Amino acid sequence: SNTRHPDGQTSGRPTAPIMRWPVPSHPDSATDVERVCRRVNERPEHLPDAAPLRPNEVEVRMLATGERVPGVRALAADMAMREDFDLDAIADLRLAVEEACATVLANAEPDSTMVCRLLVSTELLEINTSATLRPGLQPSVGSMSLRILRTLADTVDTWTSTSNGRRLFHVQLTKSQP
């Protein structure tokens, strides 16, 4: 089956189970946060390495280091300004992009490629970030990162996939616009 997006289009990507952490249900204790942060689903190997871009979506590929993240943050802010987001929403978007990238980078193999996909429209904001995992590493999301991401997004999804023999770690944020 294909994934249907709010704009009515299908991505052509097969659906797979993902870990969803909705914003309203905050964990009751720090122990719950630690347990939840370490749960990441594995997706099937047959997912494409680079799915086609949707209308209004931009993809940026860069070395998995923090030096280029400010450029992605600026791109996201510019896209949001063109869609007439208010200043608070733009500030939140910048922070969300920064935190999603930092979460992926904390788990990424050095010198791998980090891919950031940004979809900004009047109805939806979606941030997808991924990179190759360090060998033997089980990906994790820190409790503070998770709290920040949950505050800024309607959903926070993390998963791993395998492509060309490499395990990739993904972070996806979505937020509906009022």
N, C-alpha and C positions, 0 to 999 in steps of 0.2 A: 504494500500500500504506500501511497505518497503522503507527505506531510502537507497539510493545508494551513495556509497563513491567513491572518486577518484580512489581507487585501484580496482574498478569494483565489489566489494563485496556488499552484502546488509546486513544491520544490523538486520533485522527482527523487528525493532522498527517501529511502525506506524508513519507516518509523521503527524505533527501537525503544525499549524501556529506558527511562532516565531517572535520575534522582532529583526530585523536586523538593525544594525547601520554600514553601510559601511564607511570605512575610508575616502574616498575622500570628502564626503559631510559633512563638519564640520558645526555646527550650527553658525548662524550669530551673536548671542548674548548670554550672560550668561543666560538670561531668557529662550531662546530656549533650552540650555543645561539642565537647571533645569527641564523643562517640559518633555524633552525626557528621562532624567534619571529616572523619576518616572514611566514611562510606561513599564509595564511588563505583558506579556501575560500569561493567564492560559491555561494549557494543559489538555487534558482529563485524567480522573482517570484511564483508563485501561492501561496506560503505565507501563511496568514492572519495578519493583524496582531495579533490577540488570540485565541489558541486557548482553548477552554474549560478552566477549572480542573479539576484532578483532585482526588479526595478528599484531604484534609489539605494541600492546596496553598494558599498565600496569595500574592497579588500586590500589590505596592506601586508606585505611580507617583509620581515626584517630579521636580522640576527637576534637570537634570543638573549639580549642584554637590555638593561634598562635605559641605555643612552638614547634610543629612538622613541621611547614611550611618550615623551612630551609632544612629539610631532603628531602621533596618533590622537592624543588628547586634543590638540589644536584642530585637527581635521574634524573630529567629532563635534567640537564646539561650533565650527564653521558650518557644518551640515545642519546643526540644530538652529543656528541663527537664520539660515535660509528657509527653514520651515516655521519661522516666527515663534520659536520657543521663548518663554520669558527668561530673564536673567538667572533666577533661582534654578530653573530646570536645566539651563546650560551649565551652571556650576555643579549641579548634581551629576550631570552626564560626564563632565571632566573627571570628577572623583571616581565615578563608576568605572570608566575606562582605565584609569590609573590602577585601581584596586584589582580589576579583572586581570590586567596584564601582570601586575605584581604577583598575583596568585599563581598564574601559569609559570612565570619566570622562576618562582621558588621551587618548582618541581621539574623544570626543564633541563635537558642535557645541555651542557655548555656547547656553544657554537652550532646549535641546531637552529632551525628556522621557526620563528614565531609568526603565526598568521592571525591577523585581526580583521574581522568582518563587521562592518557597521551598517545597520539599516536604520535610517531615520526618516520617518514620515509624519504627517500630521496625526495619524492614528496610533503609531507604534514606534517604540525604540527597542532595538535588539543589538546586543553586543555579543559576538562570538570570538573567543580567543583560544588558540591551541598551539602546542609545541610538543616535540618529542620528549618523552620522559627519560630521566636518567636511568640507566640500566639497573634493574633490581629494586627500583624505588616504588613503593606504594604511594600514590599521590595523596596529599592531604591539604586541607584548607584550614588555616588557623582560625581560632574562635573570634578574634577581633576582625579579621578579614570577612568572615561570614556575617558578622553583625553589621558591618558597613555595607556589604553587598545587599543584604536583606532589607536594609533601611532604604536603599536607593532603587530597588527593583521590585516588581510584582513577583517574579520567580527567579530563582538562582538554581541553575542546573550544572552539575559536573559529571563527567563520564570519561572513560578511556575507550580508545578504539585501536585497532591494529591496521596499519597500512604499509604495504611493501616491507613487511617484517619489522616495522617500528611500532612501538606503543606510543600513542599520542594522548595527551591530557587536554581536555576541553573544559572551558568555563563559558556558560551562556547566561546572559541576563536579558530579561524582557520587562518592558514597562509600557503599559497602555497610556495613551495621552487622554486627558479629560475632554 
